[in-house]
Each structure stands twice: as C-alpha cells, then as structure tokens.
Amino acid sequence: MENVIGFGEVVVAVFFSFAVALTLEWIGLVWLMRLMPVREAEVVTAEAAEHGSQRKVVGLSLVPLERKNAA
C-alpha cells in the first residue's frame, strides 16, 4: 500500500510540474509576442495585381518612425 501511495505522489508531482512548465512557457511566449514590433503588411489585391502596383496596409507599430528610419 505504501508503494502505491508513493507512486501516486510521483505521478501527481510529474503532472503538476508539466502544468507549471507549460503555463510558464505560454506566459513567456505571450510576453515575447507583445515585445515584438508590428510591421506594415503588403497586400496585393486583384485590382492592384492587374495594374502592377501594390497597396500597403498600414498596421499598428510600437516603434517610433524615427527609430524605424534610423535602421
């Protein structure tokens, strides 16, 4: 009986450690994505493709314009 209880404790500890590790990884990925700057996306529509031009869709950017141009 003591062996079963000991085995159960190890199994619970392993599952708990996986849950903590996955939660921390998820939080880290979310914060990493929030730190990354957003860039402008280039979208080619059917009309623009016929005329041979591209239309830029302005996206939100966390980096000031002065810093973007400096790079």
Secondary structure, DSSP 8 states (H G I E B T S, - for coil): -HHHHHHHHHHHHHHHHHHHHHHHHHHHHHHHHHHS----EEE--HHHHHHT--EEE----SS-HHHHHH-
